[in-house]
Amino acid sequence: MSSKPAHILVVDDELSMRELLELMLAREGYRVSCAANGRQAFQQIEGAFFDLILCDIRLGDISGLEVLRKAKAVSPHTIVIMISAYATAENAVEAMNDGAYDYLPKPFDNRELKQTIAKALDLRTLSDEKKSLDDELKKNLHFGLIIGNSPQMQHIYEVIRQIAGTRTNVLITGESGTGKELIARAIHRESDRKDKPFVVINCGSIPETLIESEIFGYRKGAFTGASHDKKGLFEAADTGTVFLDEIGELSLPMQVRLLRVVQERSFKPVGANEESSVDIRIISATNKKLDEEVIAGRFREDLFYRINVVEIKLPPLRDRKGDLRTLAQHFLDRFSRASGKEITKISSYAVDLLQRYNFPGNIRELENLIERSVALSSTNIILPDSLSLSTHKRRWIEGIPNRRFNVSDVENGVALDIIIEEIERAYIEKALKFTRGNKNDAADLLGISLRSLRYRCGKLGIEKSSD
C-alpha cells in the first residue's frame, strides 16, 4: 500500500458489526467510513473513492450484491469483499462473477479477515492478483521444474547446485508423492550431461522375470524368443543419467548384479560372453528406510553405501505448508488450461481447508485433488465445496480411532477442527430429528440462536428443514 492510509467502507445493517469492524480496522491504521444500508452505501460510493469495501450480502433495503455492482461500475479498481452469515455457494459464485475479491462467511476470524484485507489491498484487483500469482510461481520455480521456497527446499536446491557437476552417486529419500523424480531430473539438467539421455528405471514395476533383460539387455539366442540383440536400459543411458526409482524393491540377486554396475560401470547383457562398459551417472530413490532394510537383511549393505554417497531427504508436504498455496495455484493453472476452463483462483477459505489437511499422499495427492476440483467446478473460482474434501476427511477421521472425547489421543496428533465438526453435526442432527425438523425448537434445545443454527447447518451441509 501507499503511505496514505487505505480508505475502507463498511456496509452492514447491524450496528454492533459496523462498530466492531470500524474499531478493528481503525486500529490497523485504515481510514474507515460506514453505511447502515444499501442507499447510504450508494451515496458514499458516488461521493468518494474507496480502496476497499467490506459489504454484507443481506441489507435492509438493497442487496449487498447490488452494492457490489454499483461499486464496480463507479470505480472498477475498488476491491469488494462480501461477508454473510447466510453463505451459500450460489451467492459466492454470483459475487465472484460480479467482481468480488473474496466471500467470507460470518462469524469470521478477525485475524484472518485483517490478513485478507491487507493482502487484497496489496494485490488491488483480481487481475493484479493473477499477475502476482504468476510472478510468485516464476519466483518459486527452481531449475525449471521444482516449485517451492520453503527453508527445507532452499537447502535441497543448494545441495543440487553443489553436486550437479560431479559424477557422485545420489540417493533421494522421502515419502511417496514428494517429487523424488523431479529432484533427479533437476540434478541431470544442471549437469554437463543435460543434453544426454535421462533414463528412468522403476525397480518396482518391472516383473522379476524380465528385470534382468530389461536393465542389462540381451544377445540373440540368449533365450527362447531372443531373435536379435537388444540394448538394455543401462546401455541406452550411456553418457547420460540413470534414475533407479524405488531401488528398495529390487530382489537380493538383482542387487548383486547392480552392485557391479555401480562399482565398475560395466555389466554383462544376458547371453553375452563379454562385458559392456557405460559412462553413466546413477541417481537412486526410495520411500523405504534403507538403513533399516539393511539391518533386516533385505538390502545389501555394500550396495547401500555405494548408492548413498550423497543423500537428499525430501520433506513431506505437511512439513512445507508454506509452499502449498503456490503448488495448488500451479496445478490449478495447468489443469484449467488442459480442460479449457478459465478458473483463475482458489478462494482463501478453500486454501485454509487445504492448509489444515495433512496430505498423506503429499504433492501427488494435492495434484489429484486440484485436477478433480477443476473437472467438477462450474465456476471460475475454487470454493471449499469444490474441493471434494469429504472423502479425505472421512479417511483422516477413520485413521484416528476412538477420537471423540478421548483426549489421550492428542499425544499421537489429532485433527481438532474435524473432531469439533463431527460433534457439532451429531448434536444438530439429533436436535433436528427430535424436533422433526423445526429449527426454532432445535435452536432452543441447543442453546443457540436461530441465526447461528442456520449458519451452522449451511456450513455443515445439513439438509434444510422448516423453521
Kinemage of the C-alpha trace (Angstrom):
@kinemage 1
@onewidth
@group {chain A} dominant
@subgroup {mainchain}
@vectorlist {calphas} color= white
{ca met a 1} P 0.000 0.000 0.000
{ca ser a 2} L 0.993 3.615 -0.403
{ca ser a 3} L 1.942 5.797 2.570
{ca lys a 4} L -1.585 7.223 2.565
{ca pro a 5} L -3.893 5.002 4.650
{ca ala a 6} L -6.378 2.982 2.625
{ca his a 7} L -9.983 4.172 2.786
{ca ile a 8} L -12.401 1.340 3.641
{ca leu a 9} L -16.194 1.451 3.522
{ca val a 10} L -18.028 -0.944 5.875
{ca val a 11} L -21.597 -1.720 4.768
{ca asp a 12} L -23.644 -3.697 7.302
{ca asp a 13} L -27.158 -3.277 8.696
{ca glu a 14} L -26.089 -4.472 12.169
{ca leu a 15} L -24.843 -1.601 14.323
{ca ser a 16} L -22.736 -3.887 16.515
{ca met a 17} L -20.976 -5.367 13.455
{ca arg a 18} L -20.306 -1.898 11.984
{ca glu a 19} L -18.859 -0.689 15.258
{ca leu a 20} L -16.715 -3.804 15.659
{ca leu a 21} L -15.306 -3.564 12.130
{ca glu a 22} L -14.782 0.200 12.348
{ca leu a 23} L -12.825 -0.125 15.593
{ca met a 24} L -10.796 -3.115 14.414
{ca leu a 25} L -9.857 -1.568 11.053
{ca ala a 26} L -9.090 1.834 12.549
{ca arg a 27} L -6.645 0.139 14.902
{ca glu a 28} L -4.948 -1.329 11.812
{ca gly a 29} L -4.354 2.199 10.547
{ca tyr a 30} L -7.090 2.352 7.898
{ca arg a 31} L -9.456 5.291 7.319
{ca val a 32} L -12.952 3.853 7.851
{ca ser a 33} L -16.413 5.003 6.766
{ca cys a 34} L -19.661 3.156 7.453
{ca ala a 35} L -23.049 2.698 5.809
{ca ala a 36} L -26.073 1.130 7.517
{ca asn a 37} L -27.881 0.145 4.308
{ca gly a 38} L -27.598 -0.007 0.545
{ca arg a 39} L -28.830 3.544 -0.115
{ca gln a 40} L -26.256 5.044 2.224
{ca ala a 41} L -23.612 2.907 0.544
{ca phe a 42} L -24.671 4.212 -2.904
{ca gln a 43} L -24.351 7.802 -1.697
{ca gln a 44} L -20.904 7.240 -0.232
{ca ile a 45} L -19.643 5.367 -3.311
{ca glu a 46} L -20.786 8.213 -5.571
{ca gly a 47} L -19.224 10.840 -3.325
{ca ala a 48} L -15.806 9.381 -2.533
{ca phe a 49} L -13.192 6.864 -3.673
{ca phe a 50} L -12.753 3.763 -1.537
{ca asp a 51} L -9.784 1.431 -1.785
{ca leu a 52} L -11.862 -1.404 -0.368
{ca ile a 53} L -15.498 -2.063 0.519
{ca leu a 54} L -16.493 -4.662 3.102
{ca cys a 55} L -20.168 -5.396 2.420
{ca asp a 56} L -22.758 -7.721 3.932
{ca ile a 57} L -24.898 -9.660 1.456
{ca arg a 58} L -28.173 -9.075 3.310
{ca leu a 59} L -29.007 -5.418 3.892
{ca gly a 60} L -32.279 -3.822 4.925
{ca asp a 61} L -33.166 -2.290 1.562
{ca ile a 62} L -30.779 -3.043 -1.298
{ca ser a 63} L -28.919 -6.334 -1.704
{ca gly a 64} L -25.214 -6.329 -0.998
{ca leu a 65} L -24.736 -7.714 -4.490
{ca glu a 66} L -26.286 -4.518 -5.867
{ca val a 67} L -23.818 -2.501 -3.798
{ca leu a 68} L -21.036 -4.622 -5.294
{ca arg a 69} L -22.231 -3.935 -8.855
{ca lys a 70} L -22.612 -0.226 -8.125
{ca ala a 71} L -19.102 -0.032 -6.673
{ca lys a 72} L -17.586 -1.795 -9.679
{ca ala a 73} L -19.499 0.427 -12.101
{ca val a 74} L -18.361 3.630 -10.390
{ca ser a 75} L -14.806 2.503 -9.536
{ca pro a 76} L -13.615 -0.746 -11.178
{ca his a 77} L -10.370 -0.694 -9.175
{ca thr a 78} L -12.132 -0.683 -5.803
{ca ile a 79} L -11.790 -4.028 -4.062
{ca val a 80} L -15.006 -5.511 -2.673
{ca ile a 81} L -15.118 -8.291 -0.081
{ca met a 82} L -18.539 -9.787 0.643
{ca ile a 83} L -19.474 -11.123 4.081
{ca ser a 84} L -22.576 -13.008 5.171
{ca ala a 85} L -23.992 -15.210 7.897
{ca tyr a 86} L -26.001 -16.968 5.184
{ca ala a 87} L -23.137 -18.052 2.959
{ca thr a 88} L -24.120 -20.219 0.011
{ca ala a 89} L -22.167 -21.442 -2.983
{ca glu a 90} L -24.661 -19.678 -5.278
{ca asn a 91} L -24.132 -16.294 -3.596
{ca ala a 92} L -20.383 -16.769 -3.594
{ca val a 93} L -20.308 -17.621 -7.292
{ca glu a 94} L -22.551 -14.651 -8.169
{ca ala a 95} L -20.403 -12.300 -6.102
{ca met a 96} L -17.180 -13.564 -7.684
{ca asn a 97} L -18.651 -13.302 -11.168
{ca asp a 98} L -19.639 -9.690 -10.417
{ca gly a 99} L -16.067 -8.836 -9.425
{ca ala a 100} L -15.834 -9.514 -5.678
{ca tyr a 101} L -12.321 -10.201 -4.429
{ca asp a 102} L -13.464 -12.785 -1.870
{ca tyr a 103} L -16.512 -14.054 0.009
{ca leu a 104} L -16.226 -14.663 3.758
{ca pro a 105} L -18.866 -16.308 5.939
{ca lys a 106} L -19.790 -14.970 9.383
{ca pro a 107} L -18.640 -15.459 12.024
{ca phe a 108} L -15.145 -14.858 10.694
{ca asp a 109} L -11.795 -14.955 12.399
{ca asn a 110} L -10.700 -11.329 12.954
{ca arg a 111} L -7.051 -12.086 12.283
{ca glu a 112} L -7.868 -13.865 9.049
{ca leu a 113} L -10.150 -11.010 7.930
{ca lys a 114} L -7.373 -8.486 8.562
{ca gln a 115} L -4.927 -10.638 6.613
{ca thr a 116} L -7.381 -10.952 3.721
{ca ile a 117} L -7.901 -7.182 3.629
{ca ala a 118} L -4.172 -6.452 3.797
{ca lys a 119} L -3.454 -8.947 1.041
{ca ala a 120} L -6.297 -7.637 -1.121
{ca leu a 121} L -5.061 -4.060 -0.809
{ca asp a 122} L -1.564 -5.123 -1.811
{ca leu a 123} L -2.822 -7.012 -4.853
{ca arg a 124} L -5.517 -4.409 -5.667
{ca thr a 125} L -7.653 -6.355 -8.155
{ca leu a 126} L -8.309 -9.951 -9.184
{ca ser a 127} L -6.335 -9.467 -12.399
{ca asp a 128} L -3.457 -7.991 -10.405
{ca glu a 129} L -3.645 -10.979 -8.088
{ca lys a 130} L -3.391 -13.354 -11.029
{ca lys a 131} L -0.327 -11.498 -12.247
{ca ser a 132} L 1.084 -11.580 -8.728
{ca leu a 133} L 0.475 -15.330 -8.513
{ca asp a 134} L 2.143 -15.819 -11.895
{ca asp a 135} L 5.112 -13.793 -10.684
{ca glu a 136} L 5.167 -15.808 -7.465
{ca leu a 137} L 5.160 -19.054 -9.441
{ca lys a 138} L 8.111 -17.860 -11.516
{ca lys a 139} L 9.947 -16.795 -8.362
{ca asn a 140} L 9.203 -20.142 -6.743
{ca leu a 141} L 10.186 -22.217 -9.800
{ca his a 142} L 13.678 -23.687 -9.474
{ca phe a 143} L 15.666 -25.445 -12.191
{ca gly a 144} L 12.593 -25.070 -14.426
{ca leu a 145} L 10.930 -27.957 -12.595
{ca ile a 146} L 10.553 -27.644 -8.828
{ca ile a 147} L 8.114 -25.313 -7.060
{ca gly a 148} L 8.727 -24.131 -3.528
{ca asn a 149} L 10.714 -21.625 -1.499
{ca ser a 150} L 10.439 -23.128 1.988
{ca pro a 151} L 13.688 -23.359 4.009
{ca gln a 152} L 13.774 -27.147 3.548
{ca met a 153} L 13.598 -26.803 -0.224
{ca gln a 154} L 16.159 -23.971 -0.287
{ca his a 155} L 18.627 -26.336 1.407
{ca ile a 156} L 17.918 -29.018 -1.209
{ca tyr a 157} L 18.475 -26.530 -4.055
{ca glu a 158} L 21.871 -25.671 -2.621
{ca val a 159} L 22.822 -29.365 -2.463
{ca ile a 160} L 21.717 -29.828 -6.087
{ca arg a 161} L 23.937 -26.936 -7.191
{ca gln a 162} L 26.899 -28.385 -5.308
{ca ile a 163} L 26.661 -31.933 -6.677
{ca ala a 164} L 25.184 -31.427 -10.169
{ca gly a 165} L 28.554 -31.055 -11.874
{ca thr a 166} L 30.044 -34.181 -10.272
{ca arg a 167} L 29.644 -37.882 -11.029
{ca thr a 168} L 28.730 -38.648 -7.431
{ca asn a 169} L 26.026 -41.241 -6.799
{ca val a 170} L 22.959 -39.711 -5.159
{ca leu a 171} L 20.199 -41.303 -3.075
{ca ile a 172} L 16.916 -39.365 -2.858
{ca thr a 173} L 14.669 -40.418 0.017
{ca gly a 174} L 11.176 -39.373 1.021
{ca glu a 175} L 7.582 -40.478 1.242
{ca ser a 176} L 5.628 -41.418 -1.878
{ca gly a 177} L 4.435 -38.402 -3.824
{ca thr a 178} L 7.068 -35.928 -2.590
{ca gly a 179} L 8.628 -35.407 -6.040
{ca lys a 180} L 11.787 -37.523 -5.991
{ca glu a 181} L 11.925 -37.847 -9.772
{ca leu a 182} L 11.737 -34.043 -10.151
{ca ile a 183} L 14.828 -33.716 -7.965
{ca ala a 184} L 16.645 -36.340 -10.036
{ca arg a 185} L 15.739 -34.512 -13.265
{ca ala a 186} L 16.902 -31.218 -11.751
{ca ile a 187} L 20.321 -32.735 -10.950
{ca his a 188} L 20.560 -34.036 -14.532
{ca arg a 189} L 19.525 -30.697 -16.047
{ca glu a 190} L 22.112 -28.809 -14.014
{ca ser a 191} L 24.911 -31.207 -15.002
{ca asp a 192} L 27.119 -31.340 -18.113
{ca arg a 193} L 25.014 -34.376 -19.134
{ca lys a 194} L 21.846 -32.287 -19.592
{ca asp a 195} L 21.776 -32.905 -23.360
{ca lys a 196} L 22.322 -36.655 -22.906
{ca pro a 197} L 19.730 -39.362 -22.039
{ca phe a 198} L 17.866 -39.395 -18.737
{ca val a 199} L 16.579 -42.948 -18.324
{ca val a 200} L 14.076 -43.856 -15.617
{ca ile a 201} L 14.067 -47.425 -14.320
{ca asn a 202} L 11.163 -48.162 -11.981
{ca cys a 203} L 12.545 -51.065 -10.000
{ca gly a 204} L 9.152 -51.901 -8.536
{ca ser a 205} L 7.138 -52.066 -11.763
{ca ile a 206} L 9.254 -54.417 -13.903
{ca pro a 207} L 8.359 -58.111 -13.351
{ca glu a 208} L 11.116 -60.107 -11.645
{ca thr a 209} L 11.349 -62.459 -14.656
{ca leu a 210} L 12.051 -59.580 -17.037
{ca ile a 211} L 14.033 -57.094 -14.980
{ca glu a 212} L 17.478 -58.518 -15.788
{ca ser a 213} L 16.950 -58.487 -19.557
{ca glu a 214} L 15.252 -55.058 -19.410
{ca ile a 215} L 18.057 -53.445 -17.450
{ca phe a 216} L 21.091 -55.198 -18.948
{ca gly a 217} L 19.734 -56.153 -22.361
{ca tyr a 218} L 20.357 -59.488 -24.096
{ca arg a 219} L 22.096 -61.118 -27.030
{ca lys a 220} L 20.482 -63.023 -29.846
{ca gly a 221} L 19.764 -66.625 -28.825
{ca ala a 222} L 20.096 -65.915 -25.087
{ca phe a 223} L 16.651 -67.473 -24.509
{ca thr a 224} L 13.627 -68.627 -26.468
{ca gly a 225} L 12.293 -65.691 -28.441
{ca ala a 226} L 15.549 -63.696 -28.370
{ca ser a 227} L 15.746 -63.366 -32.160
{ca his a 228} L 18.013 -60.310 -32.099
{ca asp a 229} L 20.289 -58.300 -29.827
{ca lys a 230} L 18.524 -55.808 -27.600
{ca lys a 231} L 20.031 -52.887 -25.715
{ca gly a 232} L 19.207 -52.692 -22.031
{ca leu a 233} L 18.251 -49.527 -20.209
{ca phe a 234} L 21.785 -49.008 -18.859
{ca glu a 235} L 23.236 -49.122 -22.345
{ca ala a 236} L 20.522 -46.770 -23.608
{ca ala a 237} L 21.573 -44.273 -20.923
{ca asp a 238} L 25.248 -44.260 -21.958
{ca thr a 239} L 26.831 -40.783 -21.441
{ca gly a 240} L 23.688 -39.705 -19.545
{ca thr a 241} L 21.923 -40.359 -16.224
{ca val a 242} L 20.145 -43.452 -14.894
{ca phe a 243} L 17.416 -42.866 -12.324
{ca leu a 244} L 16.727 -46.020 -10.289
{ca asp a 245} L 13.307 -45.276 -8.810
{ca glu a 246} L 12.172 -47.330 -5.790
{ca ile a 247} L 15.511 -49.147 -5.650
{ca gly a 248} L 14.426 -50.724 -2.350
{ca glu a 249} L 12.091 -53.031 -4.319
{ca leu a 250} L 14.979 -54.889 -6.041
{ca ser a 251} L 15.487 -58.544 -5.108
{ca leu a 252} L 18.759 -59.565 -3.477
{ca pro a 253} L 20.043 -61.368 -6.621
{ca met a 254} L 19.408 -58.227 -8.690
{ca gln a 255} L 21.143 -56.144 -6.040
{ca val a 256} L 24.271 -58.285 -6.579
{ca arg a 257} L 24.167 -57.623 -10.344
{ca leu a 258} L 23.574 -53.930 -9.775
{ca leu a 259} L 26.485 -53.610 -7.348
{ca arg a 260} L 28.991 -54.352 -10.112
{ca val a 261} L 27.452 -51.735 -12.378
{ca val a 262} L 27.603 -49.132 -9.623
{ca gln a 263} L 31.227 -50.003 -8.833
{ca glu a 264} L 32.664 -50.623 -12.285
{ca arg a 265} L 30.122 -49.069 -14.689
{ca ser a 266} L 30.190 -52.358 -16.581
{ca phe a 267} L 27.863 -55.356 -16.918
{ca lys a 268} L 27.142 -58.448 -18.989
{ca pro a 269} L 23.985 -58.492 -21.101
{ca val a 270} L 22.006 -61.731 -20.785
{ca gly a 271} L 23.655 -64.345 -23.033
{ca ala a 272} L 26.819 -62.281 -23.646
{ca asn a 273} L 30.369 -63.513 -23.146
{ca glu a 274} L 31.958 -60.109 -22.815
{ca glu a 275} L 31.189 -57.192 -20.589
{ca ser a 276} L 29.856 -53.863 -21.829
{ca ser a 277} L 31.027 -50.585 -20.319
{ca val a 278} L 28.918 -47.461 -19.937
{ca asp a 279} L 29.502 -43.873 -18.845
{ca ile a 280} L 26.503 -43.118 -16.606
{ca arg a 281} L 25.589 -41.054 -13.584
{ca ile a 282} L 23.478 -43.090 -11.128
{ca ile a 283} L 20.726 -41.458 -9.051
{ca ser a 284} L 18.548 -43.686 -6.878
{ca ala a 285} L 15.344 -43.063 -4.958
{ca thr a 286} L 13.261 -44.870 -2.377
{ca asn a 287} L 10.386 -44.334 0.038
{ca lys a 288} L 11.831 -47.010 2.322
{ca lys a 289} L 14.326 -46.539 5.130
{ca leu a 290} L 17.185 -48.432 3.509
{ca asp a 291} L 19.324 -48.464 6.663
{ca glu a 292} L 16.522 -50.443 8.351
{ca glu a 293} L 16.228 -52.675 5.275
{ca val a 294} L 19.964 -53.403 5.582
{ca ile a 295} L 19.564 -54.394 9.246
{ca ala a 296} L 16.616 -56.638 8.299
{ca gly a 297} L 18.715 -58.329 5.617
{ca arg a 298} L 16.534 -57.183 2.718
{ca phe a 299} L 19.072 -54.791 1.219
{ca arg a 300} L 22.790 -55.299 0.726
{ca glu a 301} L 24.952 -53.120 2.924
{ca asp a 302} L 27.702 -52.753 0.312
{ca leu a 303} L 25.191 -51.576 -2.318
{ca phe a 304} L 23.606 -49.176 0.168
{ca tyr a 305} L 26.908 -47.396 0.802
{ca arg a 306} L 27.720 -47.291 -2.914
{ca ile a 307} L 24.480 -45.570 -3.937
{ca asn a 308} L 24.265 -43.366 -0.826
{ca val a 309} L 27.315 -41.159 -1.328
{ca val a 310} L 25.090 -38.066 -1.064
{ca glu a 311} L 21.591 -38.346 0.369
{ca ile a 312} L 18.847 -35.817 -0.348
{ca lys a 313} L 15.908 -36.108 2.055
{ca leu a 314} L 12.677 -34.715 0.634
{ca pro a 315} L 10.257 -33.339 3.261
{ca pro a 316} L 6.577 -34.364 3.168
{ca leu a 317} L 4.099 -31.691 2.094
{ca arg a 318} L 2.761 -31.361 5.663
{ca asp a 319} L 6.218 -30.060 6.700
{ca arg a 320} L 6.387 -27.440 3.917
{ca lys a 321} L 2.896 -25.932 4.064
{ca gly a 322} L 4.351 -22.558 3.075
{ca asp a 323} L 4.684 -23.946 -0.456
{ca leu a 324} L 1.153 -25.351 -0.594
{ca arg a 325} L -0.635 -22.286 -1.998
{ca thr a 326} L 1.898 -21.854 -4.805
{ca leu a 327} L 1.771 -25.562 -5.663
{ca ala a 328} L -2.036 -25.527 -5.695
{ca gln a 329} L -2.094 -22.476 -7.986
{ca his a 330} L 0.398 -24.168 -10.324
{ca phe a 331} L -1.818 -27.237 -10.635
{ca leu a 332} L -4.907 -25.045 -10.990
{ca asp a 333} L -3.368 -23.139 -13.908
{ca arg a 334} L -2.223 -26.340 -15.575
{ca phe a 335} L -5.489 -28.240 -15.323
{ca ser a 336} L -7.565 -25.169 -16.169
{ca arg a 337} L -5.664 -24.791 -19.442
{ca ala a 338} L -5.911 -28.513 -20.180
{ca ser a 339} L -9.687 -28.555 -19.614
{ca gly a 340} L -10.337 -25.316 -21.489
{ca lys a 341} L -11.792 -23.678 -18.374
{ca glu a 342} L -10.999 -20.206 -17.044
{ca ile a 343} L -10.617 -20.990 -13.358
{ca thr a 344} L -8.228 -18.355 -12.068
{ca lys a 345} L -8.226 -18.553 -8.290
{ca ile a 346} L -8.598 -20.679 -5.174
{ca ser a 347} L -10.633 -18.830 -2.541
{ca ser a 348} L -8.951 -18.014 0.755
{ca tyr a 349} L -11.288 -20.345 2.665
{ca ala a 350} L -10.506 -23.175 0.248
{ca val a 351} L -6.790 -22.557 0.797
{ca asp a 352} L -7.427 -22.615 4.549
{ca leu a 353} L -9.037 -26.061 4.217
{ca leu a 354} L -6.028 -27.309 2.277
{ca gln a 355} L -3.682 -25.907 4.911
{ca arg a 356} L -5.495 -27.865 7.632
{ca tyr a 357} L -5.247 -31.173 5.775
{ca asn a 358} L -2.183 -33.389 6.287
{ca phe a 359} L -1.892 -34.783 2.726
{ca pro a 360} L -0.648 -38.315 3.410
{ca gly a 361} L -0.227 -38.674 -0.366
{ca asn a 362} L 1.865 -35.487 -0.475
{ca ile a 363} L 2.207 -33.417 -3.677
{ca arg a 364} L 0.767 -36.183 -5.838
{ca glu a 365} L -2.412 -36.151 -3.722
{ca leu a 366} L -2.658 -32.338 -3.940
{ca glu a 367} L -2.267 -32.566 -7.719
{ca asn a 368} L -5.036 -35.176 -7.924
{ca leu a 369} L -7.300 -33.103 -5.680
{ca ile a 370} L -6.905 -29.935 -7.757
{ca glu a 371} L -7.411 -31.847 -11.011
{ca arg a 372} L -10.677 -33.307 -9.696
{ca ser a 373} L -11.797 -29.913 -8.386
{ca val a 374} L -11.193 -28.305 -11.776
{ca ala a 375} L -13.069 -31.102 -13.530
{ca leu a 376} L -16.091 -30.759 -11.217
{ca ser a 377} L -16.114 -26.956 -10.887
{ca ser a 378} L -18.716 -24.965 -12.810
{ca thr a 379} L -17.362 -21.571 -11.679
{ca asn a 380} L -14.233 -19.505 -12.243
{ca ile a 381} L -13.045 -19.929 -8.657
{ca ile a 382} L -12.340 -22.976 -6.495
{ca leu a 383} L -14.573 -22.761 -3.421
{ca pro a 384} L -14.389 -25.049 -0.372
{ca asp a 385} L -17.320 -27.082 -1.727
{ca ser a 386} L -15.393 -27.609 -4.984
{ca leu a 387} L -12.510 -29.315 -3.214
{ca ser a 388} L -14.379 -32.579 -2.596
{ca leu a 389} L -12.501 -32.986 0.670
{ca ser a 390} L -15.233 -35.099 2.278
{ca thr a 391} L -13.555 -38.347 1.232
{ca his a 392} L -10.242 -37.147 2.616
{ca lys a 393} L -11.878 -36.007 5.868
{ca arg a 394} L -13.521 -39.391 6.375
{ca arg a 395} L -10.234 -41.178 5.788
{ca trp a 396} L -8.485 -38.804 8.181
{ca ile a 397} L -11.113 -39.387 10.844
{ca glu a 398} L -11.057 -43.167 10.382
{ca gly a 399} L -7.288 -43.099 10.755
{ca ile a 400} L -7.579 -41.963 14.396
{ca pro a 401} L -9.765 -44.436 16.327
{ca asn a 402} L -11.861 -43.600 19.394
{ca arg a 403} L -11.279 -39.916 18.764
{ca arg a 404} L -14.435 -38.392 20.272
{ca phe a 405} L -13.780 -37.170 23.810
{ca asn a 406} L -10.669 -39.357 24.081
{ca val a 407} L -8.234 -36.584 24.975
{ca ser a 408} L -5.323 -39.014 25.318
{ca asp a 409} L -5.278 -39.186 21.502
{ca val a 410} L -3.647 -35.758 21.445
{ca glu a 411} L -0.318 -37.429 22.264
{ca asn a 412} L -0.366 -39.034 18.798
{ca gly a 413} L -1.745 -35.995 16.995
{ca val a 414} L -5.375 -35.142 16.284
{ca ala a 415} L -7.438 -33.112 13.811
{ca leu a 416} L -9.255 -30.837 16.261
{ca asp a 417} L -11.318 -28.953 13.654
{ca ile a 418} L -12.739 -32.188 12.313
{ca ile a 419} L -13.441 -33.583 15.809
{ca ile a 420} L -15.396 -30.428 16.644
{ca glu a 421} L -17.213 -30.532 13.301
{ca glu a 422} L -18.306 -34.153 13.820
{ca ile a 423} L -19.537 -33.463 17.359
{ca glu a 424} L -21.390 -30.330 16.179
{ca arg a 425} L -23.003 -32.244 13.329
{ca ala a 426} L -24.143 -35.071 15.632
{ca tyr a 427} L -25.823 -32.697 18.115
{ca ile a 428} L -27.552 -30.622 15.430
{ca glu a 429} L -28.841 -33.651 13.541
{ca lys a 430} L -30.102 -35.185 16.803
{ca ala a 431} L -31.868 -31.927 17.787
{ca leu a 432} L -33.487 -31.584 14.333
{ca lys a 433} L -34.620 -35.185 14.428
{ca phe a 434} L -36.140 -34.737 17.894
{ca thr a 435} L -37.973 -31.546 16.831
{ca arg a 436} L -38.993 -33.093 13.479
{ca gly a 437} L -37.010 -30.500 11.563
{ca asn a 438} L -38.246 -27.412 13.408
{ca lys a 439} L -35.170 -25.176 13.609
{ca asn a 440} L -36.681 -22.766 16.157
{ca asp a 441} L -37.199 -25.604 18.630
{ca ala a 442} L -33.879 -27.222 17.744
{ca ala a 443} L -32.047 -23.939 18.384
{ca asp a 444} L -33.711 -23.707 21.819
{ca leu a 445} L -32.616 -27.253 22.656
{ca leu a 446} L -29.043 -26.455 21.629
{ca gly a 447} L -28.950 -23.126 23.465
{ca ile a 448} L -28.056 -21.111 20.362
{ca ser a 449} L -29.866 -18.537 18.240
{ca leu a 450} L -31.869 -19.483 15.147
{ca arg a 451} L -29.440 -17.445 13.061
{ca ser a 452} L -26.497 -19.379 14.469
{ca leu a 453} L -28.229 -22.692 13.775
{ca arg a 454} L -28.930 -21.689 10.186
{ca tyr a 455} L -25.293 -20.734 9.701
{ca arg a 456} L -24.035 -23.992 11.204
{ca cys a 457} L -26.426 -26.061 9.069
{ca gly a 458} L -25.193 -24.278 5.957
{ca lys a 459} L -21.551 -24.741 6.949
{ca leu a 460} L -22.004 -28.455 7.647
{ca gly a 461} L -24.216 -29.101 4.627
{ca ile a 462} L -27.125 -30.328 6.775
{ca glu a 463} L -30.352 -30.545 4.775
{ca lys a 464} L -32.713 -27.585 5.166
{ca ser a 465} L -35.675 -28.088 7.422
{ca ser a 466} L -38.645 -25.969 8.417
{ca asp a 467} L -38.213 -23.047 10.779
